[in-house]
Amino acid sequence: SALTASKYVHFETPEKPNAVIAFFNRHGFTKPQLARLVKRRPMVLTTDVEKTLLPRIEFFRSKEKIISALKRHPRLLNYNPNDVLLVNINILVDNGVNECHIASALCSKPSALTVTPIKFKSVVQEAKEMGFDPCKGMLMVAIYALGSMAKPTLKRKFETFKKFTWSDEEISEPFRRYPSFIRLSVDNLMVTMDFLVNKMGCLPSFIAKRPRLLLMSMEKKIVSRFLFAWDLLSKGVIKNINLHALLETSEHLFIEKFVNCYKPEEASRLLKLYHEKLDLSKNLRMDGYKLQHL
């Protein structure tokens, strides 16, 4: 009710906020969704239902699955569909993007379509020039990644890889495979790349084909597993380190492959050792100096 919502915004009479709340109730908003909307955007309670809210809802309802996006991301209501969203959607359609991918993007990453049409058109063109196929959903992921940062920032991130002797193709390949990794900070990229290349001996081609490695937790996965495997190698428990098995398996499979495959007494000792390495790596906190001196 308007009385409940009054703690978020002051209004003289309850008529308009009550009308807004009733409007959202009619369109399937649950109480938690409505509460979240009002908490994030209190002024929505003062919005004119007929002139502002209804046209937006009608626009979203005309697009498959987008009404659910509106419930999860109510800030979409801030945008006039005809000024921003519709223009950007038409840009995507003109570039051959399927409506199912557009609807999916609005559900998962609506902010990707709320940038100014001029910038959005430029980002779409840039993504296509980098080799992304408009018929595939990965284009929208690339648009989101490219649109979320300034070009100088993106350039600095690509320059980071060149410090590790990556070729232009080795830089482009991971971005085409998994665009989201480029949203990592330059510092995180530097620390992770330095450890993978200089400590673990990963070749650029190995990482380029597995960009998800750059998104893995250094503290919870990469460092702890490396330290554990290095101990096993130095003690003769294993003869070599298989980087794929070491880094790309789930926690359950990792324990099965490196711990539980041994006799119970040895497995218990190895599990204790692994937990010690986990505790040690968590205390490093992405400290580049400490990682260099492991």
Backbone hydrogen bonds, N-H to C=O, Kabsch-Sander energy under -0.5 kcal/mol:
donor,donor_aa,acceptor,acceptor_aa,energy
5,A,1,S,-1.9
6,S,2,A,-1.0
7,K,4,T,-0.8
8,Y,5,A,-2.2
9,V,5,A,-0.8
18,N,14,P,-2.5
19,A,15,E,-2.1
20,V,16,K,-2.4
21,I,17,P,-2.7
22,A,18,N,-2.5
23,F,19,A,-2.1
24,F,20,V,-2.2
25,N,21,I,-2.2
26,R,22,A,-2.2
27,H,23,F,-1.1
28,G,25,N,-1.5
29,F,24,F,-2.3
34,L,30,T,-2.6
35,A,31,K,-2.7
36,R,32,P,-2.3
37,L,33,Q,-2.2
38,V,34,L,-2.5
39,K,35,A,-2.3
40,R,36,R,-2.2
41,R,37,L,-3.0
44,V,41,R,-2.1
45,L,42,P,-1.9
46,T,43,M,-1.7
47,T,44,V,-1.5
49,V,47,T,-0.5
52,T,48,D,-2.0
53,L,48,D,-1.7
54,L,49,V,-3.0
56,R,52,T,-1.2
57,I,53,L,-2.6
58,E,54,L,-2.7
59,F,55,P,-1.8
60,F,56,R,-2.5
61,R,57,I,-2.8
62,S,58,E,-0.8
62,S,59,F,-0.8
63,K,60,F,-1.7
66,I,63,K,-1.3
67,I,63,K,-0.5
68,S,65,K,-0.7
69,A,65,K,-0.9
70,L,66,I,-2.1
71,K,67,I,-1.4
72,R,68,S,-1.6
73,H,69,A,-2.9
76,L,73,H,-2.0
77,L,74,P,-2.1
78,N,75,R,-2.0
79,Y,76,L,-1.5
83,D,80,N,-1.3
84,V,80,N,-2.0
86,L,81,P,-3.9
87,V,81,P,-0.5
88,N,84,V,-2.7
89,I,85,L,-2.8
90,N,86,L,-2.4
91,I,87,V,-1.8
92,L,88,N,-2.0
93,V,89,I,-2.5
94,D,90,N,-2.8
95,N,91,I,-1.1
96,G,93,V,-1.8
97,V,92,L,-2.5
98,N,134,P,-0.7
101,H,98,N,-0.5
102,I,98,N,-1.7
103,A,99,E,-3.0
104,S,100,C,-2.0
105,A,101,H,-2.0
106,L,102,I,-2.1
107,C,103,A,-1.6
108,S,104,S,-2.4
109,K,105,A,-2.9
112,A,109,K,-1.7
113,L,110,P,-1.7
114,T,111,S,-1.3
120,F,116,T,-2.9
121,K,117,P,-2.7
122,S,118,I,-1.5
123,V,119,K,-2.4
124,V,120,F,-2.6
125,Q,121,K,-2.1
126,E,122,S,-2.3
127,A,123,V,-2.5
128,K,124,V,-2.1
129,E,125,Q,-2.3
130,M,126,E,-1.3
131,G,128,K,-1.6
132,F,127,A,-1.9
136,K,133,D,-2.0
139,L,136,K,-1.6
140,M,137,G,-0.9
141,V,137,G,-1.0
142,A,138,M,-2.2
143,I,139,L,-2.5
144,Y,140,M,-2.1
145,A,141,V,-2.2
146,L,142,A,-3.1
147,G,143,I,-2.6
148,S,144,Y,-0.9
149,M,146,L,-1.0
154,L,150,A,-2.0
155,K,151,K,-2.6
156,R,152,P,-2.1
157,K,153,T,-1.9
158,F,154,L,-2.2
159,E,155,K,-2.4
160,T,156,R,-1.4
161,F,157,K,-0.9
161,F,158,F,-0.5
162,K,158,F,-1.1
163,K,159,E,-1.1
163,K,160,T,-0.5
164,F,161,F,-1.6
165,T,162,K,-1.7
166,W,161,F,-1.6
171,I,167,S,-1.5
172,S,168,D,-2.2
173,E,169,E,-2.5
175,F,171,I,-0.9
176,R,172,S,-2.2
177,R,173,E,-2.0
178,Y,174,P,-2.8
181,F,178,Y,-1.8
182,I,179,P,-1.7
183,R,180,S,-1.8
184,L,181,F,-1.7
189,L,185,S,-2.4
190,M,186,V,-2.6
191,V,187,D,-2.5
192,T,188,N,-2.5
193,M,189,L,-2.8
194,D,190,M,-2.6
195,F,191,V,-2.0
196,L,192,T,-2.7
197,V,193,M,-2.8
198,N,194,D,-2.3
199,K,194,D,-0.7
199,K,195,F,-1.3
200,M,195,F,-2.1
201,G,197,V,-0.6
202,C,196,L,-2.9
206,F,203,L,-0.6
207,I,203,L,-1.8
208,A,204,P,-3.0
209,K,205,S,-1.4
210,R,207,I,-1.4
213,L,210,R,-2.3
214,L,211,P,-1.3
215,L,212,R,-1.4
216,M,212,R,-0.6
216,M,213,L,-1.0
221,K,217,S,-1.6
222,I,217,S,-2.0
223,V,218,M,-2.1
224,S,218,M,-0.6
225,R,221,K,-2.2
226,F,222,I,-2.1
227,L,223,V,-2.8
228,F,224,S,-2.1
229,A,225,R,-2.7
230,W,226,F,-2.7
231,D,227,L,-1.8
232,L,228,F,-2.1
233,L,229,A,-2.5
234,S,230,W,-2.6
235,K,231,D,-1.7
236,G,233,L,-1.2
237,V,232,L,-2.2
238,I,232,L,-1.2
242,N,240,N,-0.6
243,L,241,I,-0.9
246,L,242,N,-2.5
247,L,243,L,-2.5
248,E,244,H,-2.3
254,F,250,S,-2.5
255,I,251,E,-2.3
256,E,252,H,-2.1
257,K,253,L,-2.5
258,F,254,F,-2.7
259,V,255,I,-2.0
260,N,255,I,-2.6
262,Y,259,V,-1.7
267,A,263,K,-3.2
268,S,264,P,-2.3
269,R,265,E,-1.6
270,L,266,E,-2.6
271,L,267,A,-2.4
272,K,268,S,-1.8
273,L,269,R,-2.1
274,Y,270,L,-2.6
275,H,271,L,-2.2
276,E,272,K,-1.8
277,K,273,L,-2.0
278,L,274,Y,-2.1
279,D,275,H,-2.2
280,L,276,E,-2.2
281,S,277,K,-2.6
282,K,278,L,-2.0
283,N,279,D,-1.1
284,L,280,L,-0.5
284,L,281,S,-1.0
285,R,281,S,-0.6
285,R,282,K,-0.5
287,D,284,L,-1.5
288,G,286,M,-0.8
291,L,287,D,-2.3
292,Q,288,G,-2.0
293,H,289,Y,-1.1
294,L,291,L,-1.2
